């Protein structure tokens, strides 16, 4: 757990002065306002936004899935 003066919560999110430390990071008004991924309520579609762009990780994961599928198909032929 970060110390009181670090301005970071236990997950590494910035805790700004106008945000209550008892509120989950995805609910902080300043983080929601600064996030280009979520709506004004802190949701990305129907999912609570964590304010992190996972596009690159999802792309790498799909490459791995496609490679495994291709390997499996190659082994059956």
mmCIF file of the N, C-alpha and C atoms, coordinates in Angstrom:
data_MODEL
# 
_entry.id   MODEL 
# 
loop_
_atom_site.group_PDB 
_atom_site.id 
_atom_site.type_symbol 
_atom_site.label_atom_id 
_atom_site.label_alt_id 
_atom_site.label_comp_id 
_atom_site.label_asym_id 
_atom_site.label_entity_id 
_atom_site.label_seq_id 
_atom_site.pdbx_PDB_ins_code 
_atom_site.Cartn_x 
_atom_site.Cartn_y 
_atom_site.Cartn_z 
_atom_site.occupancy 
_atom_site.B_iso_or_equiv 
_atom_site.pdbx_formal_charge 
_atom_site.auth_seq_id 
_atom_site.auth_comp_id 
_atom_site.auth_asym_id 
_atom_site.auth_atom_id 
_atom_site.pdbx_PDB_model_num 
ATOM 1   N N  . UNK A 1 1  ? 0.851   -1.175  0.000   1.00 0.00 ? 1  UNK A N  1 
ATOM 2   C CA . UNK A 1 1  ? 0.000   0.000   0.000   1.00 0.00 ? 1  UNK A CA 1 
ATOM 3   C C  . UNK A 1 1  ? 0.893   1.232   0.000   1.00 0.00 ? 1  UNK A C  1 
ATOM 4   N N  . UNK A 1 2  ? 0.674   2.175   -0.922  1.00 0.00 ? 2  UNK A N  1 
ATOM 5   C CA . UNK A 1 2  ? 1.480   3.382   -0.966  1.00 0.00 ? 2  UNK A CA 1 
ATOM 6   C C  . UNK A 1 2  ? 1.282   4.233   0.287   1.00 0.00 ? 2  UNK A C  1 
ATOM 7   N N  . UNK A 1 3  ? 2.285   5.068   0.579   1.00 0.00 ? 3  UNK A N  1 
ATOM 8   C CA . UNK A 1 3  ? 2.147   5.930   1.745   1.00 0.00 ? 3  UNK A CA 1 
ATOM 9   C C  . UNK A 1 3  ? 1.150   7.054   1.462   1.00 0.00 ? 3  UNK A C  1 
ATOM 10  N N  . UNK A 1 4  ? 0.750   7.768   2.506   1.00 0.00 ? 4  UNK A N  1 
ATOM 11  C CA . UNK A 1 4  ? -0.303  8.782   2.397   1.00 0.00 ? 4  UNK A CA 1 
ATOM 12  C C  . UNK A 1 4  ? 0.065   9.918   1.457   1.00 0.00 ? 4  UNK A C  1 
ATOM 13  N N  . UNK A 1 5  ? 1.341   10.236  1.316   1.00 0.00 ? 5  UNK A N  1 
ATOM 14  C CA . UNK A 1 5  ? 1.761   11.388  0.531   1.00 0.00 ? 5  UNK A CA 1 
ATOM 15  C C  . UNK A 1 5  ? 2.038   11.062  -0.928  1.00 0.00 ? 5  UNK A C  1 
ATOM 16  N N  . UNK A 1 6  ? 1.885   9.820   -1.344  1.00 0.00 ? 6  UNK A N  1 
ATOM 17  C CA . UNK A 1 6  ? 2.275   9.432   -2.702  1.00 0.00 ? 6  UNK A CA 1 
ATOM 18  C C  . UNK A 1 6  ? 1.243   9.810   -3.764  1.00 0.00 ? 6  UNK A C  1 
ATOM 19  N N  . UNK A 1 7  ? -0.004  10.069  -3.382  1.00 0.00 ? 7  UNK A N  1 
ATOM 20  C CA . UNK A 1 7  ? -1.090  10.383  -4.317  1.00 0.00 ? 7  UNK A CA 1 
ATOM 21  C C  . UNK A 1 7  ? -1.429  9.206   -5.228  1.00 0.00 ? 7  UNK A C  1 
ATOM 22  N N  . UNK A 1 8  ? -1.055  7.991   -4.838  1.00 0.00 ? 8  UNK A N  1 
ATOM 23  C CA . UNK A 1 8  ? -1.415  6.792   -5.577  1.00 0.00 ? 8  UNK A CA 1 
ATOM 24  C C  . UNK A 1 8  ? -2.175  5.861   -4.649  1.00 0.00 ? 8  UNK A C  1 
ATOM 25  N N  . UNK A 1 9  ? -3.157  5.153   -5.209  1.00 0.00 ? 9  UNK A N  1 
ATOM 26  C CA . UNK A 1 9  ? -3.851  4.168   -4.384  1.00 0.00 ? 9  UNK A CA 1 
ATOM 27  C C  . UNK A 1 9  ? -3.139  2.827   -4.512  1.00 0.00 ? 9  UNK A C  1 
ATOM 28  N N  . UNK A 1 10 ? -3.682  1.777   -3.910  1.00 0.00 ? 10 UNK A N  1 
ATOM 29  C CA . UNK A 1 10 ? -3.034  0.469   -3.904  1.00 0.00 ? 10 UNK A CA 1 
ATOM 30  C C  . UNK A 1 10 ? -2.906  -0.165  -5.287  1.00 0.00 ? 10 UNK A C  1 
ATOM 31  N N  . UNK A 1 11 ? -3.665  0.345   -6.271  1.00 0.00 ? 11 UNK A N  1 
ATOM 32  C CA . UNK A 1 11 ? -3.594  -0.165  -7.638  1.00 0.00 ? 11 UNK A CA 1 
ATOM 33  C C  . UNK A 1 11 ? -2.727  0.699   -8.541  1.00 0.00 ? 11 UNK A C  1 
ATOM 34  N N  . UNK A 1 12 ? -2.121  1.733   -7.993  1.00 0.00 ? 12 UNK A N  1 
ATOM 35  C CA . UNK A 1 12 ? -1.266  2.600   -8.780  1.00 0.00 ? 12 UNK A CA 1 
ATOM 36  C C  . UNK A 1 12 ? -1.997  3.723   -9.477  1.00 0.00 ? 12 UNK A C  1 
ATOM 37  N N  . UNK A 1 13 ? -3.300  3.888   -9.219  1.00 0.00 ? 13 UNK A N  1 
ATOM 38  C CA . UNK A 1 13 ? -4.062  4.974   -9.823  1.00 0.00 ? 13 UNK A CA 1 
ATOM 39  C C  . UNK A 1 13 ? -3.829  6.261   -9.037  1.00 0.00 ? 13 UNK A C  1 
ATOM 40  N N  . UNK A 1 14 ? -3.792  7.378   -9.752  1.00 0.00 ? 14 UNK A N  1 
ATOM 41  C CA . UNK A 1 14 ? -3.610  8.674   -9.117  1.00 0.00 ? 14 UNK A CA 1 
ATOM 42  C C  . UNK A 1 14 ? -4.869  9.024   -8.341  1.00 0.00 ? 14 UNK A C  1 
ATOM 43  N N  . UNK A 1 15 ? -4.704  9.426   -7.088  1.00 0.00 ? 15 UNK A N  1 
ATOM 44  C CA . UNK A 1 15 ? -5.809  9.875   -6.263  1.00 0.00 ? 15 UNK A CA 1 
ATOM 45  C C  . UNK A 1 15 ? -5.696  11.393  -6.174  1.00 0.00 ? 15 UNK A C  1 
ATOM 46  N N  . UNK A 1 16 ? -6.595  12.103  -6.812  1.00 0.00 ? 16 UNK A N  1 
ATOM 47  C CA . UNK A 1 16 ? -6.572  13.553  -6.800  1.00 0.00 ? 16 UNK A CA 1 
ATOM 48  C C  . UNK A 1 16 ? -7.298  14.084  -5.577  1.00 0.00 ? 16 UNK A C  1 
ATOM 49  N N  . UNK A 1 17 ? -7.004  15.327  -5.208  1.00 0.00 ? 17 UNK A N  1 
ATOM 50  C CA . UNK A 1 17 ? -7.563  15.915  -3.992  1.00 0.00 ? 17 UNK A CA 1 
ATOM 51  C C  . UNK A 1 17 ? -9.082  15.904  -3.977  1.00 0.00 ? 17 UNK A C  1 
ATOM 52  N N  . UNK A 1 18 ? -9.745  16.054  -5.132  1.00 0.00 ? 18 UNK A N  1 
ATOM 53  C CA . UNK A 1 18 ? -11.208 16.114  -5.136  1.00 0.00 ? 18 UNK A CA 1 
ATOM 54  C C  . UNK A 1 18 ? -11.848 14.733  -5.181  1.00 0.00 ? 18 UNK A C  1 
ATOM 55  N N  . UNK A 1 19 ? -11.034 13.690  -5.164  1.00 0.00 ? 19 UNK A N  1 
ATOM 56  C CA . UNK A 1 19 ? -11.563 12.323  -5.173  1.00 0.00 ? 19 UNK A CA 1 
ATOM 57  C C  . UNK A 1 19 ? -11.419 11.701  -3.798  1.00 0.00 ? 19 UNK A C  1 
ATOM 58  N N  . UNK A 1 20 ? -12.453 11.062  -3.360  1.00 0.00 ? 20 UNK A N  1 
ATOM 59  C CA . UNK A 1 20 ? -12.418 10.402  -2.067  1.00 0.00 ? 20 UNK A CA 1 
ATOM 60  C C  . UNK A 1 20 ? -11.599 9.131   -2.159  1.00 0.00 ? 20 UNK A C  1 
ATOM 61  N N  . UNK A 1 21 ? -10.656 8.884   -1.244  1.00 0.00 ? 21 UNK A N  1 
ATOM 62  C CA . UNK A 1 21 ? -9.868  7.658   -1.295  1.00 0.00 ? 21 UNK A CA 1 
ATOM 63  C C  . UNK A 1 21 ? -10.707 6.400   -1.062  1.00 0.00 ? 21 UNK A C  1 
ATOM 64  N N  . UNK A 1 22 ? -11.937 6.549   -0.575  1.00 0.00 ? 22 UNK A N  1 
ATOM 65  C CA . UNK A 1 22 ? -12.797 5.403   -0.352  1.00 0.00 ? 22 UNK A CA 1 
ATOM 66  C C  . UNK A 1 22 ? -13.551 4.971   -1.597  1.00 0.00 ? 22 UNK A C  1 
ATOM 67  N N  . UNK A 1 23 ? -13.423 5.727   -2.686  1.00 0.00 ? 23 UNK A N  1 
ATOM 68  C CA . UNK A 1 23 ? -14.124 5.411   -3.933  1.00 0.00 ? 23 UNK A CA 1 
ATOM 69  C C  . UNK A 1 23 ? -13.194 4.599   -4.830  1.00 0.00 ? 23 UNK A C  1 
ATOM 70  N N  . UNK A 1 24 ? -13.732 3.580   -5.469  1.00 0.00 ? 24 UNK A N  1 
ATOM 71  C CA . UNK A 1 24 ? -12.933 2.739   -6.373  1.00 0.00 ? 24 UNK A CA 1 
ATOM 72  C C  . UNK A 1 24 ? -12.333 3.587   -7.490  1.00 0.00 ? 24 UNK A C  1 
ATOM 73  N N  . UNK A 1 25 ? -11.123 3.233   -7.969  1.00 0.00 ? 25 UNK A N  1 
ATOM 74  C CA . UNK A 1 25 ? -10.449 4.040   -8.986  1.00 0.00 ? 25 UNK A CA 1 
ATOM 75  C C  . UNK A 1 25 ? -11.284 4.288   -10.231 1.00 0.00 ? 25 UNK A C  1 
ATOM 76  N N  . UNK A 1 26 ? -12.079 3.317   -10.646 1.00 0.00 ? 26 UNK A N  1 
ATOM 77  C CA . UNK A 1 26 ? -12.854 3.508   -11.870 1.00 0.00 ? 26 UNK A CA 1 
ATOM 78  C C  . UNK A 1 26 ? -14.004 4.501   -11.673 1.00 0.00 ? 26 UNK A C  1 
ATOM 79  N N  . UNK A 1 27 ? -14.263 4.911   -10.450 1.00 0.00 ? 27 UNK A N  1 
ATOM 80  C CA . UNK A 1 27 ? -15.342 5.863   -10.163 1.00 0.00 ? 27 UNK A CA 1 
ATOM 81  C C  . UNK A 1 27 ? -14.848 7.290   -9.967  1.00 0.00 ? 27 UNK A C  1 
ATOM 82  N N  . UNK A 1 28 ? -13.549 7.515   -9.944  1.00 0.00 ? 28 UNK A N  1 
ATOM 83  C CA . UNK A 1 28 ? -13.015 8.851   -9.717  1.00 0.00 ? 28 UNK A CA 1 
ATOM 84  C C  . UNK A 1 28 ? -13.398 9.765   -10.873 1.00 0.00 ? 28 UNK A C  1 
ATOM 85  N N  . UNK A 1 29 ? -14.032 10.869  -10.540 1.00 0.00 ? 29 UNK A N  1 
ATOM 86  C CA . UNK A 1 29 ? -14.507 11.808  -11.564 1.00 0.00 ? 29 UNK A CA 1 
ATOM 87  C C  . UNK A 1 29 ? -13.392 12.310  -12.457 1.00 0.00 ? 29 UNK A C  1 
ATOM 88  N N  . UNK A 1 30 ? -12.236 12.612  -11.899 1.00 0.00 ? 30 UNK A N  1 
ATOM 89  C CA . UNK A 1 30 ? -11.127 13.141  -12.691 1.00 0.00 ? 30 UNK A CA 1 
ATOM 90  C C  . UNK A 1 30 ? -10.606 12.099  -13.677 1.00 0.00 ? 30 UNK A C  1 
ATOM 91  N N  . UNK A 1 31 ? -10.542 10.844  -13.248 1.00 0.00 ? 31 UNK A N  1 
ATOM 92  C CA . UNK A 1 31 ? -10.072 9.792   -14.144 1.00 0.00 ? 31 UNK A CA 1 
ATOM 93  C C  . UNK A 1 31 ? -11.076 9.540   -15.260 1.00 0.00 ? 31 UNK A C  1 
ATOM 94  N N  . UNK A 1 32 ? -12.354 9.578   -14.937 1.00 0.00 ? 32 UNK A N  1 
ATOM 95  C CA . UNK A 1 32 ? -13.394 9.396   -15.951 1.00 0.00 ? 32 UNK A CA 1 
ATOM 96  C C  . UNK A 1 32 ? -13.323 10.532  -16.960 1.00 0.00 ? 32 UNK A C  1 
ATOM 97  N N  . UNK A 1 33 ? -13.172 11.767  -16.471 1.00 0.00 ? 33 UNK A N  1 
ATOM 98  C CA . UNK A 1 33 ? -13.112 12.930  -17.363 1.00 0.00 ? 33 UNK A CA 1 
ATOM 99  C C  . UNK A 1 33 ? -11.883 12.874  -18.266 1.00 0.00 ? 33 UNK A C  1 
ATOM 100 N N  . UNK A 1 34 ? -10.779 12.334  -17.770 1.00 0.00 ? 34 UNK A N  1 
ATOM 101 C CA . UNK A 1 34 ? -9.546  12.274  -18.552 1.00 0.00 ? 34 UNK A CA 1 
ATOM 102 C C  . UNK A 1 34 ? -9.498  11.069  -19.496 1.00 0.00 ? 34 UNK A C  1 
ATOM 103 N N  . UNK A 1 35 ? -10.391 10.118  -19.336 1.00 0.00 ? 35 UNK A N  1 
ATOM 104 C CA . UNK A 1 35 ? -10.369 8.881   -20.126 1.00 0.00 ? 35 UNK A CA 1 
ATOM 105 C C  . UNK A 1 35 ? -11.127 9.066   -21.432 1.00 0.00 ? 35 UNK A C  1 
ATOM 106 N N  . UNK A 1 36 ? -10.469 8.736   -22.527 1.00 0.00 ? 36 UNK A N  1 
ATOM 107 C CA . UNK A 1 36 ? -11.108 8.814   -23.849 1.00 0.00 ? 36 UNK A CA 1 
ATOM 108 C C  . UNK A 1 36 ? -11.813 7.507   -24.199 1.00 0.00 ? 36 UNK A C  1 
ATOM 109 N N  . UNK A 1 37 ? -11.745 6.516   -23.319 1.00 0.00 ? 37 UNK A N  1 
ATOM 110 C CA . UNK A 1 37 ? -12.295 5.189   -23.618 1.00 0.00 ? 37 UNK A CA 1 
ATOM 111 C C  . UNK A 1 37 ? -13.707 4.984   -23.082 1.00 0.00 ? 37 UNK A C  1 
ATOM 112 N N  . UNK A 1 38 ? -14.089 5.741   -22.045 1.00 0.00 ? 38 UNK A N  1 
ATOM 113 C CA . UNK A 1 38 ? -15.374 5.472   -21.403 1.00 0.00 ? 38 UNK A CA 1 
ATOM 114 C C  . UNK A 1 38 ? -16.335 6.648   -21.510 1.00 0.00 ? 38 UNK A C  1 
ATOM 115 N N  . UNK A 1 39 ? -17.576 6.373   -21.153 1.00 0.00 ? 39 UNK A N  1 
ATOM 116 C CA . UNK A 1 39 ? -18.604 7.418   -21.173 1.00 0.00 ? 39 UNK A CA 1 
ATOM 117 C C  . UNK A 1 39 ? -18.523 8.239   -19.876 1.00 0.00 ? 39 UNK A C  1 
ATOM 118 N N  . UNK A 1 40 ? -19.318 9.279   -19.742 1.00 0.00 ? 40 UNK A N  1 
ATOM 119 C CA . UNK A 1 40 ? -19.252 10.130  -18.541 1.00 0.00 ? 40 UNK A CA 1 
ATOM 120 C C  . UNK A 1 40 ? -19.591 9.428   -17.230 1.00 0.00 ? 40 UNK A C  1 
ATOM 121 N N  . UNK A 1 41 ? -20.152 8.224   -17.299 1.00 0.00 ? 41 UNK A N  1 
ATOM 122 C CA . UNK A 1 41 ? -20.463 7.463   -16.088 1.00 0.00 ? 41 UNK A CA 1 
ATOM 123 C C  . UNK A 1 41 ? -19.375 6.457   -15.730 1.00 0.00 ? 41 UNK A C  1 
ATOM 124 N N  . UNK A 1 42 ? -18.305 6.375   -16.541 1.00 0.00 ? 42 UNK A N  1 
ATOM 125 C CA . UNK A 1 42 ? -17.208 5.457   -16.253 1.00 0.00 ? 42 UNK A CA 1 
ATOM 126 C C  . UNK A 1 42 ? -17.382 4.074   -16.839 1.00 0.00 ? 42 UNK A C  1 
ATOM 127 N N  . UNK A 1 43 ? -18.252 3.944   -17.832 1.00 0.00 ? 43 UNK A N  1 
ATOM 128 C CA . UNK A 1 43 ? -18.479 2.648   -18.478 1.00 0.00 ? 43 UNK A CA 1 
ATOM 129 C C  . UNK A 1 43 ? -17.959 2.659   -19.911 1.00 0.00 ? 43 UNK A C  1 
ATOM 130 N N  . UNK A 1 44 ? -17.383 1.533   -20.318 1.00 0.00 ? 44 UNK A N  1 
ATOM 131 C CA . UNK A 1 44 ? -16.965 1.300   -21.700 1.00 0.00 ? 44 UNK A CA 1 
ATOM 132 C C  . UNK A 1 44 ? -17.930 0.253   -22.242 1.00 0.00 ? 44 UNK A C  1 
ATOM 133 N N  . UNK A 1 45 ? -18.949 0.740   -22.952 1.00 0.00 ? 45 UNK A N  1 
ATOM 134 C CA . UNK A 1 45 ? -20.041 -0.151  -23.344 1.00 0.00 ? 45 UNK A CA 1 
ATOM 135 C C  . UNK A 1 45 ? -20.826 -0.511  -22.100 1.00 0.00 ? 45 UNK A C  1 
ATOM 136 N N  . UNK A 1 46 ? -20.914 -1.814  -21.802 1.00 0.00 ? 46 UNK A N  1 
ATOM 137 C CA . UNK A 1 46 ? -21.621 -2.248  -20.595 1.00 0.00 ? 46 UNK A CA 1 
ATOM 138 C C  . UNK A 1 46 ? -20.657 -2.695  -19.496 1.00 0.00 ? 46 UNK A C  1 
ATOM 139 N N  . UNK A 1 47 ? -19.374 -2.410  -19.688 1.00 0.00 ? 47 UNK A N  1 
ATOM 140 C CA . UNK A 1 47 ? -18.340 -2.825  -18.747 1.00 0.00 ? 47 UNK A CA 1 
ATOM 141 C C  . UNK A 1 47 ? -17.775 -1.609  -18.017 1.00 0.00 ? 47 UNK A C  1 
ATOM 142 N N  . UNK A 1 48 ? -17.472 -1.763  -16.737 1.00 0.00 ? 48 UNK A N  1 
ATOM 143 C CA . UNK A 1 48 ? -16.826 -0.691  -15.992 1.00 0.00 ? 48 UNK A CA 1 
ATOM 144 C C  . UNK A 1 48 ? -15.430 -0.483  -16.572 1.00 0.00 ? 48 UNK A C  1 
ATOM 145 N N  . UNK A 1 49 ? -15.110 0.761   -16.899 1.00 0.00 ? 49 UNK A N  1 
ATOM 146 C CA . UNK A 1 49 ? -13.834 1.092   -17.525 1.00 0.00 ? 49 UNK A CA 1 
ATOM 147 C C  . UNK A 1 49 ? -12.724 1.150   -16.483 1.00 0.00 ? 49 UNK A C  1 
ATOM 148 N N  . UNK A 1 50 ? -11.581 0.536   -16.810 1.00 0.00 ? 50 UNK A N  1 
ATOM 149 C CA . UNK A 1 50 ? -10.417 0.637   -15.934 1.00 0.00 ? 50 UNK A CA 1 
ATOM 150 C C  . UNK A 1 50 ? -9.449  1.705   -16.429 1.00 0.00 ? 50 UNK A C  1 
ATOM 151 N N  . UNK A 1 51 ? -9.855  2.442   -17.468 1.00 0.00 ? 51 UNK A N  1 
ATOM 152 C CA . UNK A 1 51 ? -9.109  3.560   -18.034 1.00 0.00 ? 51 UNK A CA 1 
ATOM 153 C C  . UNK A 1 51 ? -7.764  3.126   -18.603 1.00 0.00 ? 51 UNK A C  1 
ATOM 154 N N  . UNK A 1 52 ? -7.684  1.898   -19.076 1.00 0.00 ? 52 UNK A N  1 
ATOM 155 C CA . UNK A 1 52 ? -6.487  1.360   -19.715 1.00 0.00 ? 52 UNK A CA 1 
ATOM 156 C C  . UNK A 1 52 ? -6.887  0.837   -21.079 1.00 0.00 ? 52 UNK A C  1 
ATOM 157 N N  . UNK A 1 53 ? -6.139  1.213   -22.111 1.00 0.00 ? 53 UNK A N  1 
ATOM 158 C CA . UNK A 1 53 ? -6.411  0.735   -23.470 1.00 0.00 ? 53 UNK A CA 1 
ATOM 159 C C  . UNK A 1 53 ? -5.788  -0.651  -23.626 1.00 0.00 ? 53 UNK A C  1 
ATOM 160 N N  . UNK A 1 54 ? -6.626  -1.650  -23.788 1.00 0.00 ? 54 UNK A N  1 
ATOM 161 C CA . UNK A 1 54 ? -6.169  -3.037  -23.899 1.00 0.00 ? 54 UNK A CA 1 
ATOM 162 C C  . UNK A 1 54 ? -6.085  -3.507  -25.352 1.00 0.00 ? 54 UNK A C  1 
ATOM 163 N N  . UNK A 1 55 ? -6.160  -2.594  -26.311 1.00 0.00 ? 55 UNK A N  1 
ATOM 164 C CA . UNK A 1 55 ? -6.189  -2.953  -27.727 1.00 0.00 ? 55 UNK A CA 1 
ATOM 165 C C  . UNK A 1 55 ? -4.978  -3.770  -28.140 1.00 0.00 ? 55 UNK A C  1 
ATOM 166 N N  . UNK A 1 56 ? -3.783  -3.336  -27.768 1.00 0.00 ? 56 UNK A N  1 
ATOM 167 C CA . UNK A 1 56 ? -2.563  -4.032  -28.179 1.00 0.00 ? 56 UNK A CA 1 
ATOM 168 C C  . UNK A 1 56 ? -2.478  -5.426  -27.540 1.00 0.00 ? 56 UNK A C  1 
ATOM 169 N N  . UNK A 1 57 ? -2.846  -5.552  -26.286 1.00 0.00 ? 57 UNK A N  1 
ATOM 170 C CA . UNK A 1 57 ? -2.821  -6.859  -25.628 1.00 0.00 ? 57 UNK A CA 1 
ATOM 171 C C  . UNK A 1 57 ? -3.832  -7.803  -26.280 1.00 0.00 ? 57 UNK A C  1 
ATOM 172 N N  . UNK A 1 58 ? -4.996  -7.293  -26.633 1.00 0.00 ? 58 UNK A N  1 
ATOM 173 C CA . UNK A 1 58 ? -6.012  -8.117  -27.296 1.00 0.00 ? 58 UNK A CA 1 
ATOM 174 C C  . UNK A 1 58 ? -5.529  -8.558  -28.674 1.00 0.00 ? 58 UNK A C  1 
ATOM 175 N N  . UNK A 1 59 ? -4.853  -7.659  -29.388 1.00 0.00 ? 59 UNK A N  1 
ATOM 176 C CA . UNK A 1 59 ? -4.322  -8.003  -30.714 1.00 0.00 ? 59 UNK A CA 1 
ATOM 177 C C  . UNK A 1 59 ? -3.287  -9.126  -30.595 1.00 0.00 ? 59 UNK A C  1 
ATOM 178 N N  . UNK A 1 60 ? -2.358  -9.003  -29.633 1.00 0.00 ? 60 UNK A N  1 
ATOM 179 C CA . UNK A 1 60 ? -1.343  -10.051 -29.434 1.00 0.00 ? 60 UNK A CA 1 
ATOM 180 C C  . UNK A 1 60 ? -1.998  -11.367 -29.041 1.00 0.00 ? 60 UNK A C  1 
ATOM 181 N N  . UNK A 1 61 ? -3.006  -11.310 -28.184 1.00 0.00 ? 61 UNK A N  1 
ATOM 182 C CA . UNK A 1 61 ? -3.709  -12.526 -27.767 1.00 0.00 ? 61 UNK A CA 1 
ATOM 183 C C  . UNK A 1 61 ? -4.392  -13.217 -28.934 1.00 0.00 ? 61 UNK A C  1 
ATOM 184 N N  . UNK A 1 62 ? -5.033  -12.424 -29.801 1.00 0.00 ? 62 UNK A N  1 
ATOM 185 C CA . UNK A 1 62 ? -5.695  -13.020 -30.961 1.00 0.00 ? 62 UNK A CA 1 
ATOM 186 C C  . UNK A 1 62 ? -4.679  -13.631 -31.924 1.00 0.00 ? 62 UNK A C  1 
ATOM 187 N N  . UNK A 1 63 ? -3.501  -13.021 -32.059 1.00 0.00 ? 63 UNK A N  1 
ATOM 188 C CA . UNK A 1 63 ? -2.451  -13.621 -32.890 1.00 0.00 ? 63 UNK A CA 1 
ATOM 189 C C  . UNK A 1 63 ? -2.056  -14.989 -32.351 1.00 0.00 ? 63 UNK A C  1 
ATOM 190 N N  . UNK A 1 64 ? -1.928  -15.094 -31.036 1.00 0.00 ? 64 UNK A N  1 
ATOM 191 C CA . UNK A 1 64 ? -1.580  -16.379 -30.423 1.00 0.00 ? 64 UNK A CA 1 
ATOM 192 C C  . UNK A 1 64 ? -2.685  -17.412 -30.629 1.00 0.00 ? 64 UNK A C  1 
ATOM 193 N N  . UNK A 1 65 ? -3.932  -16.990 -30.492 1.00 0.00 ? 65 UNK A N  1 
ATOM 194 C CA . UNK A 1 65 ? -5.065  -17.897 -30.708 1.00 0.00 ? 65 UNK A CA 1 
ATOM 195 C C  . UNK A 1 65 ? -5.068  -18.398 -32.145 1.00 0.00 ? 65 UNK A C  1 
ATOM 196 N N  . UNK A 1 66 ? -4.913  -17.486 -33.098 1.00 0.00 ? 66 UNK A N  1 
ATOM 197 C CA . UNK A 1 66 ? -4.915  -17.879 -34.518 1.00 0.00 ? 66 UNK A CA 1 
ATOM 198 C C  . UNK A 1 66 ? -3.762  -18.823 -34.834 1.00 0.00 ? 66 UNK A C  1 
ATOM 199 N N  . UNK A 1 67 ? -2.595  -18.574 -34.239 1.00 0.00 ? 67 UNK A N  1 
ATOM 200 C CA . UNK A 1 67 ? -1.447  -19.461 -34.456 1.00 0.00 ? 67 UNK A CA 1 
ATOM 201 C C  . UNK A 1 67 ? -1.729  -20.864 -33.915 1.00 0.00 ? 67 UNK A C  1 
ATOM 202 N N  . UNK A 1 68 ? -2.344  -20.952 -32.741 1.00 0.00 ? 68 UNK A N  1 
ATOM 203 C CA . UNK A 1 68 ? -2.667  -22.260 -32.167 1.00 0.00 ? 68 UNK A CA 1 
ATOM 204 C C  . UNK A 1 68 ? -3.727  -22.985 -33.000 1.00 0.00 ? 68 UNK A C  1 
ATOM 205 N N  . UNK A 1 69 ? -4.698  -22.254 -33.507 1.00 0.00 ? 69 UNK A N  1 
ATOM 206 C CA . UNK A 1 69 ? -5.736  -22.872 -34.361 1.00 0.00 ? 69 UNK A CA 1 
ATOM 207 C C  . UNK A 1 69 ? -5.106  -23.388 -35.635 1.00 0.00 ? 69 UNK A C  1 
ATOM 208 N N  . UNK A 1 70 ? -4.227  -22.591 -36.240 1.00 0.00 ? 70 UNK A N  1 
ATOM 209 C CA . UNK A 1 70 ? -3.555  -23.016 -37.471 1.00 0.00 ? 70 UNK A CA 1 
ATOM 210 C C  . UNK A 1 70 ? -2.681  -24.251 -37.199 1.00 0.00 ? 70 UNK A C  1 
ATOM 211 N N  . UNK A 1 71 ? -2.017  -24.274 -36.060 1.00 0.00 ? 71 UNK A N  1 
ATOM 212 C CA . UNK A 1 71 ? -1.190  -25.433 -35.704 1.00 0.00 ? 71 UNK A CA 1 
ATOM 213 C C  . UNK A 1 71 ? -2.060  -26.665 -35.505 1.00 0.00 ? 71 UNK A C  1 
ATOM 214 N N  . UNK A 1 72 ? -3.195  -26.513 -34.853 1.00 0.00 ? 72 UNK A N  1 
ATOM 215 C CA . UNK A 1 72 ? -4.100  -27.642 -34.629 1.00 0.00 ? 72 UNK A CA 1 
ATOM 216 C C  . UNK A 1 72 ? -4.675  -28.159 -35.940 1.00 0.00 ? 72 UNK A C  1 
ATOM 217 N N  . UNK A 1 73 ? -5.043  -27.269 -36.830 1.00 0.00 ? 73 UNK A N  1 
ATOM 218 C CA . UNK A 1 73 ? -5.571  -27.694 -38.139 1.00 0.00 ? 73 UNK A CA 1 
ATOM 219 C C  . UNK A 1 73 ? -4.501  -28.383 -38.944 1.00 0.00 ? 73 UNK A C  1 
ATOM 220 N N  . UNK A 1 74 ? -3.291  -27.909 -38.848 1.00 0.00 ? 74 UNK A N  1 
ATOM 221 C CA . UNK A 1 74 ? -2.171  -28.522 -39.579 1.00 0.00 ? 74 UNK A CA 1 
ATOM 222 C C  . UNK A 1 74 ? -1.866  -29.911 -39.080 1.00 0.00 ? 74 UNK A C  1 
ATOM 223 N N  . UNK A 1 75 ? -2.069  -30.158 -37.813 1.00 0.00 ? 75 UNK A N  1 
ATOM 224 C CA . UNK A 1 75 ? -1.789  -31.465 -37.241 1.00 0.00 ? 75 UNK A CA 1 
ATOM 225 C C  . UNK A 1 75 ? -2.820  -32.511 -37.595 1.00 0.00 ? 75 UNK A C  1 
ATOM 226 N N  . UNK A 1 76 ? -4.061  -32.099 -37.930 1.00 0.00 ? 76 UNK A N  1 
ATOM 227 C CA . UNK A 1 76 ? -5.124  -33.038 -38.270 1.00 0.00 ? 76 UNK A CA 1 
ATOM 228 C C  . UNK A 1 76 ? -5.086  -33.461 -39.719 1.00 0.00 ? 76 UNK A C  1 
ATOM 229 N N  . UNK A 1 77 ? -4.488  -32.670 -40.574 1.00 0.00 ? 77 UNK A N  1 
ATOM 230 C CA . UNK A 1 77 ? -4.512  -32.966 -42.011 1.00 0.00 ? 77 UNK A CA 1 
ATOM 231 C C  . UNK A 1 77 ? -3.591  -34.063 -42.402 1.00 0.00 ? 77 UNK A C  1 
# 
